[in-house]
Amino acid sequence: MRPASLARSVLKLAAAAALTVGLPLAAPSQAQTVLKFGVASVNEGLLPLRIAADQGYFKDAGITAEFIDFRGGGPTVQAFASGSVDFCICAADHVVRLANRGLDARIIVGLDEHHSYALMAKADAPYSDMKSLQGKKVGITSPGSLTDNTIRWSIKQAGLNAERDFQIVGAGGGASMRAAIETGQVDAGMVVVTEIASYLQTGKFKVVIDYRPTRYAALVLIGRQRWADANPALAKALVAATVKGARAIQNDPAIAAKSVKTLYPNFDAAHVAEIAKAAKERLSKDGSVSDEAFSTMQEVVLLSDNTLKKVNKADVDLQPRLK
């Protein structure tokens, strides 16, 4: 008997033996596709994706998610545009910018439906609005980021000129931004929602302008049209797993808190519960981006950069088609 025929015979005998004695045959494991997600900043807007990873929703969908941290939206978008990462977890304004550049950037799923920053300064600083900061240094996370766009929008609304009347300084986020405010490298700086409470608890800081109540497409998952077209089943599975994570935030506080702890391992239980509660109120409940949030976002972008042209939401929002 030839070796190939012998091998087939052995496999048949093994299968028959397994059936005879009631032993299960090993099933082939589902192939996993590695997808790289560029992270512009760590905040509760990431939770639907983190929960999808932590709870195995991605794995069940055949996806292995790799989260890669960057310093602000600008560098994350650069990595996405160059193909270094498959997706950008960024503010939706980057979809407008990339579409204006001719890239096929698309919203794959909506995450945070509210603005996620406040402009903060030292508690004893005399600043109360943008006009009172005229001539001062204002800290953003990075050029081209949500924080940069928002500050330029606020400056224009105040009737001032960003280039002439202010020094806009890229100070990073987290400890870097806090140090910049404390040491006077900037007179006021943009602080992400998950850190605002800890700033205020010290009594050393105050909110100058609070952008958090604003309905705004603050965070979305951005991918490319050509990827979605080439991988329709995987794209739908990605959206379904993320939406499952979003719904878990609404229905299971324990799951949300567990993933918050993954994002912020040094936070105490009270702070973790606070972030999980904020996520339930702020985040998209079904992965969609509301018309209001998209409209406000685009208003900010177009006012902060007059070289951009308006885009139609239906042209750049794939989520309704990937449900």
ABEGO torsion letter per residue (X at the ends): XBAAAAAAAAAAAAAAAAAAAGBBBBBBBBBBBBBBBBBABBBAAAAAAAAAAAAGAAAAAGBBBBBBBBBEAAAAAAAAAAGABABBBBBAAAAAAAAAAGBABBBABBBBABBABBBBBBAABABABAAAABGBBBBBABBGBAAAAAAAAAAAAAGBBAAAABBBBBAEBEAAAAAAAAAGABABBBBBAAAAAAAAAAGABBBABBAAABBBBABBBBBBAAAAAABAAAAAAAAAAAAAAAAAAAABAAAAAAAAAAABAABBAAAAAAAAAAAAAABBAAGBBBAAAAAAAAAAAAAABAABBBBBAAAABAAAAAX
